[in-house]
Amino acid sequence: MKAKWILSIISSVLVLTLVNPAFAADERELKDELIYDVLVDRYFNKKIDNDYEVNALDPASFNGGDFDGMASELLFVKEMGFTALSIGPVFSTATYDGKRVLDYTKFERHFGTKEEFEELVAEIHDQDMKVIVDVPTQQVSEEHVWVAENPDWFTENEDGSLALDTSNLEAQEALISTFTEFSETYEIDGFRLQNADQLDESFVSDFSDAIKDVRDSYILSDREMAEMPGVDAVVLPGVEETLRAAYKNFDQDLTGISSIMEESEDNLIQVDSLIGSRFTADIVEENGFPPTRWTLLLTQLLTMPGIPVVQYGSESAMNGTELPESHQILDLAVDKELVDHITDLTSLRNSSEALRTGELEILHDEDGWLVYKRSNDEETWIIAINNSSVTKNINLPAEVIGEGQEMRGLFESDIIRQEDNGEYRLTQDREIAEVFHVTEETKLNSAYIAVLAIMYVVFMLFLWVVWRKGKQRKADAAKQKANEKTV
C-alpha cells in the first residue's frame, strides 16, 4: 500500500518534470546531483588475480575491492537513486585508501588495469551516472616517483608521508600536466581535491581552468572550508557537526539546522566523511537506535538545500569511530529498510526541482520539532521532522499552504485538508519524519459517481433480463415436454 502511495506522488511530480526537459541526464548541473562516496578497495572484490597480499580481516590492509567488482555491482548505487559516484583515488598507492600515492601515471595494481578502469567509467556512464576521482597531494608516499629528482617539491608530515608544495611553480606544472592528460585520456566527470584547504589558491584556480578546458568537469573540495576560486563546491562549514549533534538522539536542539539550511545552497552537504568517524558511532555513544536516527537524518539531508554527499555504508548504518575502522567493506546484502527510505527520498528529489533548488521557508523550529517548506512556481513540499519524545501539533495558515489544498504524506500516508477556520492542522508523532506534497484538494466527483450508479443499475437490469429469459426458456422447455407426452 505504501509503495503505491509513494508511486502516485512521484508520478504526479514527474508530470511537471516532463514539461521541463532541462533535467535531461546529459545536461545535469552540479546542483542537481546526488553523490555516493566510496573507496574502490571497500566496494566489491570480483577478481582474484589482483589480490596481492590482500587481508580482508585486517581493516588497515587492502581488502580486495577492484574496478571490475565496482562495475559489476553498480546497480546497488543506481537503484538507490544516486546520480554521481565518487570513487576516491585510483592511482598507484601504498595504502588501501589511495592517499599514499606512488605514481599518478599508473593505476593501483590491486584495483585493476587501464582497460578495466575504462570499462568501469563506461559502465558508470551507461547507468546514467557521473564519475568523480579524488586527487590526493598532501599525504603522498615518501617513495613517490617525483621525490628522487625533485625533493624541493615536498615537505614532510608528522606521520612520515609527504605533502606536495602546491605553491612551487614546477610542482604546479607537473600536477596540472599530469591530470590534464588523465582527463583527456579518460572521460572523467569531476575531480575532488583532497585537503583542499591546504592547497595554494593559485594552483587550484589554474588546475580548474586547465581541467575545464579539456571537459566541463566538476572541481570539488573534500573539506569544510570557505569558497575558493576554481572550486565549484566545498563542504559547507559546520554541516557535519550540526546535523550529527541534532539527530544523534531525540530531544536535541535543532535550531542550528535552520541556520545551516539558510547557507547550504550550492554547497556540498554531508553527515559522515571518509576522513573520520561515522554518525552511527555518535548514536551508539548516546545509546540511541541507529535505524530511527538515520531515518530522520536522511530525510533532513535529502530534502534540504545543497548537494548531498552520502558516504557508502550509510544505508546499513555502518559504524566506526576512526580510520580504518570506519572504512569497512560495503555490505551489498544489507537490510532494505534504510535502502528503501533513501530510494524514496532520492526518487522525489530527482523528480522535483523544488526539492533540489526551490525556495526555503522555515515554518517552525522549536523543542526538537522542525517544519519547513520547499517550493517553486510549480510545486510545494512541507517537510516535518519531529525529533522530540512527544507528539506535536501546529496550525499552518492558508498563506503558507494555499486555499483549498491538501497535504499528502509520503511515508505515513496522512492527508491533511483545510479546516473550517482556514488553517491546516498538522499533528505528528514522536521521532517521525514526513514529507508532504501540497496539491489541490480532491473532492468527490458527482458526475463520476452518477455514471457508476447508472452502470450498476444497467448491470442489475441486465442480470434480471437474463434471469427472466432463462426462466422463460425453462418454462417453454417444460411445456414442450408435457405436450410430447400427451401426443
Secondary structure, 3 states (H helix, E strand, C coil): CHHHHHHHHHHHHHHHHHCCHHHCHHHCCHHHCCEEECCHHHCCCCCCCCCCCCCCCCCCCCCCCCHHHHHHCCHHHHCCCCCEEECCCCEEECCCCCCCEEEEEEECCCCCCHHHHHHHHHHHHHCCCEEEEEECCCCECCCCCCCCCCHHHEEECCCCCEEECCCCHHHHHHHHHHHHHHHHHCCCCEEEECCHHHCCHHHHHHHHHHHHHHCCCEEEEEEECCCCCCCCEEECCCHHHHHHHHHCCCCCCCHHHHHHHHHCCCCEECCCCCCCCCHHHHHHHCCCCHHHHHHHHHHHHCCCCCEEEEECCHHHCCCCCCCCCCCCCCCCCCCHHHHHHHHHHHHHHHHCHHHHHCEEEEEEEECCEEEEEEECCCCEEEEEEECCCCCEEEEECHHHHCCCEEEEECCCCCEEECCCCCCEEEEECCCEEEEEEEEECCCCCHHHHHHHHHHHHHHHHHHHHHHHHHHHHHHHHHHHHHHHHHC
